[in-house]
Amino acid sequence: MELQKIFGANVRHYRRAIRWTLEQLASEVGVSRETIGKIERGVSAPLFETVEKIAEALGVPAQVLFGAAPFPPGDRGELLSDINSILANMNDRQLAGARKMLNALRSS
């Protein structure tokens, strides 16, 4: 997955985790709602200044938005990163279903 898409998926994940709308994040960062939407979809790459503002607004280190942490290097880390990207693009209903499936797998 290209870096732009990883960044966008992580921005969406952390924005949703704090239950912010696109408008709320855009307002905090000082850009338009459309800009945040394009960043989250991986269509547009932000300037470094915007990356820093997004990270600060979301309360996470900028490196995390690029997928630099918390996954360990190697095959396991790549697998966890891929799963994280998939989950980050799910809506709340899909995430609840994924949690049920993961709990069922863990119990077996």
C-alpha positions, 0 to 999 in steps of 0.5 A: 500500500502506498504511503499516501493511502496509509497516511489517509487511512490512519488519519481517518482511523484516529479521527473516527476514534475521537468521534470527530467529523471531517468538518471538525478536523478541517477546522482544527487544522485550518483546511477545507473539509474537502481537503481532509476528505481527499487526504483520507481517501489517499487522493491528495498528499498534504504538505509537511506543515499540514501533516504536523497540524493533523497529528497535533489535532488528533493527539498522535505523533506524525510518524504513527500516521505514516504507519511507523509505529506501533507495528514490529518489523517483519512479516507480522508487522506488515500483516498487522499494518495491512489489517489496521488499514482495512479496519481504518476504512470500515464504518462503525457497523463493519467494525462491530462485526469485525470485532465479533469475528475476531473474538470468535477466532480468539475463542476457538 
